[in-house]
Amino acid sequence: KDQCGGITKPISLAKPTPRELQLTLSLEELLRRHNLYDSEAEMQRRVQVLGKLNMLAREFVRRALLAKNKDEAEAVRAGAKIFTFGSYRLGVHASGADIDTLLVVPRSVDRSDFFTVMVEILREQPDVRELDPVPGAYVPIIKLEMDGIPIDLLFARLAMDSIPEDLHIDERHLKDIDEPTVRSLNGTRVASAILQLVPDVANFRTTLRCIKLWAKKRGIYSNALGFLGGVAWALLTARVCQLYPYACPASLLARFFRVYSNWKVGGSTGTAVPVLLCAITEGTLNLGLKVWNPKKHPREKYDLMPVLTPCYPCMNSTFNMTITNLTVLLSEFKRAQDIAVKIEEGEGDWEELFAPSDFFTHYKNFVMIETSALSQDEHRRWEATVESKLRHLIKKIEVIPHAAGAHPYPKPVAWPSSGTEVYSSHFFLALMIRIDDKQPGRTVDLNVAVREFKDMVCEWNQFNPATMSVTASHVRRSDLPAHVRPSLKKRRKRKREAALLSGDPAPSAVMLRCELCKVDVNSLQLMEEHRLGRKHRELQVETDARAQDSWCPVCQLAFTSTVQLGEHTEGKRHTEAVARVGTCTPLPARAPRGPRGLGPSGAGGPSGAGGGQGR
């Protein structure tokens, strides 16, 4: 364990106390309740699937070489091998999770063969479903499901004539290969290095399971959207294990939040301190690959929270992070630290730490991005493309006047089937608006940012405007789609239950009602805020106008006096409205306001989020 201290000495060598061991047992029980461990049958099925995939890999190389006029013996001798990485390699995969795999082949097989011959072989398998090759990805990949197990399959072509069964990938295999192969090899090499650099693998695995569950519950687990992905969370956890080599998982979990809630990050505070498991090396073979180094690459000085991979070439696993996401991340670290302290003092429990995020109740304004396609397979690829570009929209919103940022919901929300042949889903960005008492009537104009984002995603080389679409609209919390709103009711119920358990009066114990708007609130302050709001004031003007006979039923407009009403009825707008309607009898009352569009990308209408609707 002393050899796994990382680049600094450990903070503490203290052994776990009986209280900490008891907390660890309750923590492991919580993980089992959340189904984070494979059953014995599922573990065996995964092993069988990997064995079959390894056989298919050898068959792939054989067929590819035979097509290039190689003889049978040479094609069989060339060989291939499947490596695993990610959560499965680290031993922290949950039940039903996918397996990240890497197919390694000799130099005589090309990447084009991978997306033709290998795809053809996989299509022939009766237990393979949802086959989705993505050759244009940053790391080219084939996604599939084999015997019910989701698999991500990468490709690596080494500068070798054949692939031995006992191959172990190290730095010498990075020679004479292309950049996509370097990125593909990085996953399995990083996973192996992490397991070598932690002092206690079992404690690391339990702690990482907890961290991943917490991050997913709190909505901050997503590399594509600018939060942290699986590799980054594993590296952060491994570093805490190095700093407390003898601590048990319960103690490591609490120390994790303490360490990173006080970590020096980038942004307005200056240059960030990178998270490192070992010293950065330039390699021993002089391969000339790019290594993370702010002195050589000035742009890297602005990385917000660099979490560096422990093997050559050293890379930043959090380069996608945005300022908004860093703000949210630090807030979650602080919340978790406070709860962990309460648990250690015997005043809290683990369920509070892992409580789901209140994303849809915490904010008042959202940007809703809808992706649609005419086939399920097409929609899956289109949705992934839009998701990969959302962080660019977040960065554009961050620089808009009066906008403090845009907090992304970490996964798409499927649109309920309506019996049509259109497949749709929604991404949500919560608008964080700066509160400025000197400018109470501020407006956040999202039109330019949304238009540029839409242009960006529509440049995808597989985009088909006849079968795919993307729209964006501004929605208030009260106008969220029905399949999102049920979570609001559950959240309010949990708040009432928490208040009753704490001995405080329930939020619904005393209700004040605005009879005009038919709205209930539970405090005088909220009632005053409601009365000052735009909707209440507009309805009040309309009601007063009706009472004073200064209401135009044709144009659905209210006036402050009958004189203004008379001037209006003589005007061009009213005359044209009467001609269209053909009568001046009262029309039905106006419909409730719906979601407002964002110019060309939405359904039309006002483009901004009005004042006073921030966090």
Secondary structure, 3 states (H helix, E strand, C coil): CHHHCCCCCCCCCCCCCHHHHHHHHHHHHHHHHCCCCCCHHHHHHHHHHHHHHHHHHHHHHHHHHHCCCCCHHHHHHHCCEEEEEHHHHHCCCCCCCCEEEEEEECCCCCHHHHHHHHHHHHHHCCCEEEEEEECCCCCCEEEEEECCEEEEEEEEECCCCCCCCCCCCCHHHHCCCCHHHHHHHHHHHHHHHHHHHCCCHHHHHHHHHHHHHHHHHCCCECCCCCCECHHHHHHHHHHHHHHCCCCCHHHHHHHHHHHHHCCCCCCCCCCCCCECCCCCCCCCCCCCCCCCCCCCCHHHHHCCCCEECCCCCCCECCCCCCHHHHHHHHHHHHHHHHHHHHHHCCCCCHHHHCCCCCHHHHCCEEEEEEEEECCHHHHHHHHHHHHHHHHHHHHHHHCCCCEEEEEECCCCEECCCCCCCCEEEEEEEEEEECCCCCCCCCCEECHHHHHHHHHHHCCCCCCCCCCEEEEEEEEEHHHCCCCCCHHHHHHHHHHHHHHHHCCCCCCCCCCEEECCCCEEECCHHHHHHHHHCHHHHHHHHHHHHHHCCCEECCCCEECCCHHHHHHHHCCHHHHHHHHHHCCCCCCCCCCCCCCEECHHHCCCCCCEECCCCCC
